[in-house]
Amino acid sequence: MFNQISSLEISHFPVMLNEVVKISSPFLGGKFIDCTFGGGGYSKEILKFSNTFVYAIDRDKKASIFAEKLKEMYPERFQFHQIKFSQLDTISNENVDTIIFDLGLSSVQLDDLERGFSFKSDKKLDMTMGLNETSALNVINNLNEKDLKSVIKILGEEKEANKIVKNIVKFRNIRNIKKTSDLVKIIEKSKKKNFISKINPCTKTFQALRIFVNKEITELVNGIVKATKKLKPGGKILIISFHSIEDRIVKYFFKNFSKNKSKPSRYLPEKKVEELALFDEYKNKVLRPSKKEIDKNNRSRSAKLRYAVRSQNKFENPSELKKKFKKFLQLEAINV
């Protein structure tokens, strides 16, 4: 099922908060990394337990406003770093007990119409989460037709990418596409009317652009590898995803680097497979929000929570992960 958005923070609706707290067990104390701080929903709940310490990260500079409030409340037990997932290993030399990722957009980002994430916006196309090299405005006006089609088709899983891109190119040959509303009109004109679908016709194209602009797949792959290296034996990594590409990556990583993974080769001894495993047995159980939570916070409806427990084994770089999702990583590496 297709995504949408994560909820976090300002609306005080961190997604699946009860499940996250139950799995991560902050009542036992320990050190935590909140990789998508947003408005601080998870960090705030964890810090209620006196023997906890939280390192929070977020690439969005606006998150620092919420972080300052927590820093005042817990000066000895809270740190905030404005960095991306791929820089996670720079925050501290020590290993931690739990690492939490809530992927996707926060309410702070979506509800700020100036940033151009929402189809309801009539402002400048932007879609940057922070610490970016490009923007949606640059991509939509300057990326060549072939690559733009690949971005929308692959990262957005948009079947009508070809027609959408042809109309984008036709429009930009006359004048630059500057506003979010301009792009919305082009997409609506390009797509076949589907009176059954509840998904906005712009959803997939907007998702594709947002992922590409923020290199979200690259950041996720690098981030979860570095997070795994930073976990103590027995430590937990929790990941809440919101669309099929993210979930595919998380599921593959947990399943294929755990002790109950099928042998990659019949000639490889069983013991060797266990020695290379980064995680204990992965049960592959997906947790979803309750109906009560969805009724309260509709943005949580497509959330999937998976978690894995770090094994006692020495960290070995899971190079197969990047090979498996090479198509997405190469696409995000295209320069505009």
C-alpha positions in Angstrom: 0.0 0.0 0.0 1.2 3.5 -0.8 2.4 5.8 1.7 1.9 8.8 3.1 3.3 10.5 5.8 4.7 10.1 9.2 3.3 12.1 12.0 5.5 13.3 14.8 5.8 16.1 17.2 3.9 19.3 17.0 0.5 17.6 17.0 1.9 15.4 19.8 1.1 12.3 17.9 4.3 10.3 17.7 3.3 7.2 15.6 2.8 3.9 17.6 4.2 5.5 20.8 2.9 2.8 23.1 4.5 0.0 20.9 7.8 1.9 20.7 8.0 2.3 24.5 7.0 -1.3 25.2 9.7 -2.7 22.8 12.5 -0.3 23.8 11.8 -0.7 27.6 13.1 2.7 28.8 12.0 1.8 32.3 15.2 -0.4 32.4 17.3 2.7 31.7 20.0 3.0 29.0 21.1 5.1 26.1 18.9 5.8 23.2 19.2 7.4 19.8 16.0 9.1 18.4 16.9 9.3 14.7 13.9 11.4 13.6 13.4 13.8 16.5 10.8 16.0 14.8 8.8 17.6 17.7 10.4 15.3 20.2 7.5 12.9 20.9 9.6 9.7 21.4 12.5 11.5 23.2 10.1 13.2 25.6 8.5 9.9 26.5 11.8 8.1 27.0 13.2 10.9 29.2 10.4 10.5 31.6 12.3 7.5 32.9 15.2 8.7 35.1 17.9 6.3 34.1 17.8 7.2 30.4 19.9 9.3 28.1 18.8 10.4 24.6 20.8 11.4 21.6 18.4 13.0 19.2 19.1 13.8 15.6 17.2 15.5 12.8 18.4 17.1 9.6 15.7 19.8 9.8 16.9 23.0 11.6 13.4 23.7 12.8 13.6 20.6 15.0 16.1 22.5 17.1 13.3 24.7 18.4 11.7 21.6 20.1 15.1 20.3 21.1 15.9 23.4 23.1 12.9 22.9 25.3 13.9 19.3 26.1 17.5 20.5 26.7 16.2 22.9 29.3 14.3 20.1 31.1 17.0 17.5 30.9 20.4 19.2 30.5 22.3 16.2 31.7 20.4 13.5 29.8 19.6 15.0 26.4 21.7 16.0 23.3 20.5 17.2 19.9 22.5 17.0 16.7 21.4 18.5 13.4 22.7 15.8 11.1 21.5 13.2 8.6 21.1 9.4 9.2 24.4 8.8 7.3 26.2 10.9 9.9 24.8 9.0 12.9 28.2 7.6 13.9 29.6 11.1 14.6 27.5 11.8 17.7 29.3 9.7 20.2 31.9 7.0 20.5 29.8 4.8 22.8 27.4 2.1 21.8 23.7 2.4 22.8 20.8 0.3 23.9 18.1 1.3 21.4 17.9 3.2 18.1 14.5 4.5 16.7 13.7 5.6 13.2 10.3 7.1 12.2 10.7 7.6 8.5 8.9 10.1 6.3 7.6 13.6 6.8 6.8 15.1 10.1 3.7 17.2 10.7 6.0 20.2 11.2 7.3 19.8 7.6 4.0 18.9 6.0 1.9 21.6 7.6 4.3 24.3 6.7 3.0 25.2 3.3 6.0 27.4 2.6 8.1 24.3 2.2 6.0 22.8 -0.7 5.6 19.3 0.6 1.8 19.4 0.4 -0.3 19.5 -2.7 -2.4 22.0 -0.9 0.4 24.5 -1.0 0.5 27.5 -3.5 4.1 28.3 -2.5 7.5 27.7 -4.1 8.4 24.1 -4.9 11.0 23.1 -2.3 10.6 19.8 -0.4 14.0 20.0 1.3 14.2 18.4 4.8 17.5 20.1 5.6 21.2 19.8 4.7 20.3 19.3 1.0 22.2 19.6 -2.2 19.2 20.4 -4.4 15.5 21.2 -4.3 12.3 20.0 -6.0 12.3 23.3 -7.9 15.7 22.6 -9.4 14.9 19.0 -10.1 11.6 19.6 -11.9 13.0 22.3 -14.1 16.5 21.0 -14.9 16.6 17.2 -14.6 16.6 15.7 -18.1 13.4 13.9 -19.3 14.8 10.4 -19.2 16.1 10.7 -15.6 13.0 12.6 -14.4 10.8 9.8 -15.8 13.0 7.2 -13.9 12.7 9.2 -10.6 8.9 9.4 -10.8 8.4 5.8 -12.1 10.8 4.1 -9.7 10.8 6.2 -6.5 7.1 7.0 -6.8 6.0 3.7 -8.3 3.9 5.9 -10.7 2.5 4.0 -13.7 1.7 7.1 -15.6 5.1 8.7 -15.2 5.7 8.9 -18.9 2.7 11.2 -19.6 3.4 13.3 -16.5 7.0 13.9 -17.4 6.1 14.8 -21.1 3.7 17.4 -19.8 6.2 18.7 -17.3 8.8 19.2 -20.1 6.2 20.8 -22.3 5.4 23.3 -19.6 8.9 24.1 -18.6 9.9 24.7 -22.2 7.6 27.7 -22.1 8.4 28.9 -18.5 9.8 27.5 -15.3 7.6 25.6 -12.9 7.9 27.7 -9.7 4.9 26.8 -7.5 3.6 23.6 -6.0 0.2 24.5 -7.5 1.7 24.6 -11.0 3.0 21.0 -10.6 -0.4 19.8 -9.2 -2.2 21.1 -12.3 0.2 19.4 -14.6 -0.1 16.1 -12.8 -3.9 16.3 -12.6 -4.1 17.0 -16.3 -1.8 14.1 -17.1 -3.5 11.3 -15.0 -6.5 9.3 -15.9 -9.4 10.1 -13.7 -9.9 7.4 -11.1 -13.1 7.9 -9.1 -12.6 4.8 -7.0 -9.1 5.6 -5.6 -8.9 7.6 -2.4 -5.3 8.5 -3.1 -4.7 12.0 -4.4 -3.4 11.8 -8.0 -0.3 13.8 -7.0 0.7 11.6 -4.2 3.2 9.3 -6.0 4.9 12.1 -8.0 5.3 14.2 -4.9 6.7 11.3 -3.0 9.2 10.5 -5.7 10.5 14.1 -5.8 10.7 14.3 -2.0 12.7 11.0 -1.9 15.0 12.1 -4.7 15.6 15.6 -3.3 16.4 14.3 0.2 18.2 11.1 -1.0 16.0 9.2 1.4 16.9 5.7 0.3 20.6 6.4 0.4 20.2 7.9 3.9 18.1 5.0 5.1 20.5 2.3 3.8 23.6 4.1 5.3 21.7 5.0 8.4 20.5 1.5 9.4 24.0 0.1 8.8 25.6 2.6 11.0 22.9 2.2 13.6 23.5 -1.5 13.7 27.2 -1.0 14.2 26.4 1.4 17.1 24.1 -1.0 19.0 25.2 -3.0 22.0 24.8 -6.7 21.9 21.1 -7.3 22.8 20.3 -3.7 21.7 17.2 -3.0 19.6 16.7 -1.1 16.3 13.1 0.0 15.7 12.0 1.3 12.3 8.6 2.7 11.4 8.2 3.0 7.6 5.4 4.5 5.5 5.8 3.2 1.9 6.7 0.0 0.2 10.3 0.8 -0.8 11.3 1.7 2.7 9.6 -1.4 4.1 11.2 -3.6 1.5 14.6 -2.4 2.6 14.0 -2.8 6.3 12.5 -6.3 5.9 15.3 -7.5 3.7 18.0 -6.1 6.1 16.5 -7.7 9.2 15.6 -11.0 7.6 18.8 -11.6 5.6 21.3 -10.6 8.3 19.7 -12.5 11.2 20.5 -15.9 12.6 17.5 -17.7 11.1 18.4 -16.6 7.6 18.5 -19.4 5.0 22.0 -20.5 4.2 23.3 -18.4 1.2 25.2 -21.5 0.0 24.8 -25.2 0.8 28.6 -25.3 1.1 28.7 -22.7 3.8 28.8 -24.3 7.3 25.8 -23.5 9.6 28.2 -22.2 12.2 29.6 -19.6 9.7 26.1 -18.3 8.9 25.5 -17.8 12.6 28.8 -16.0 13.1 28.1 -13.5 10.4 24.6 -12.7 11.7 24.1 -9.1 12.9 20.8 -9.9 14.5 19.3 -12.6 16.7 16.4 -14.6 15.1 14.1 -12.3 13.3 10.5 -13.1 13.7 9.3 -10.9 10.8 6.2 -9.7 12.7 5.0 -6.3 11.4 3.2 -4.1 13.9 0.6 -1.6 12.7 -1.3 1.2 14.4 -4.6 0.4 16.2 -7.9 1.6 14.8 -8.1 3.9 17.7 -4.8 5.5 16.8 -5.7 5.8 13.1 -9.0 7.5 14.1 -7.0 10.0 16.2 -4.2 10.5 13.8 -5.1 9.5 10.2 -1.5 10.0 9.0 -0.4 6.9 10.9 -2.6 4.6 8.8 0.1 3.3 6.5 2.8 2.9 9.2 4.6 -0.4 9.7 6.8 -1.1 12.7 9.6 -3.7 12.4 12.4 -4.2 15.0 15.4 -6.5 15.4 17.7 -7.4 18.3 21.5 -7.1 17.8 23.4 -10.3 18.1 26.6 -10.9 20.2 28.6 -11.2 16.9 31.3 -8.7 15.8 30.0 -6.2 13.3 30.6 -7.2 9.7 29.7 -4.7 7.0 26.5 -6.0 5.2 27.7 -5.2 1.7 24.8 -7.3 0.1 22.3 -4.6 1.3 23.7 -2.0 -1.1 24.0 -4.5 -3.9 20.3 -5.5 -3.4 19.1 -1.9 -3.6 21.7 -0.6 -6.1 19.0 0.6 -8.5 17.6 3.1 -6.0 21.0 4.2 -4.8 22.3 4.9 -8.3 19.2 6.8 -9.2 19.6 9.1 -6.2 23.2 9.7 -7.1 22.2 11.5 -10.3 23.4 15.1 -10.3 20.9 17.8 -11.4 
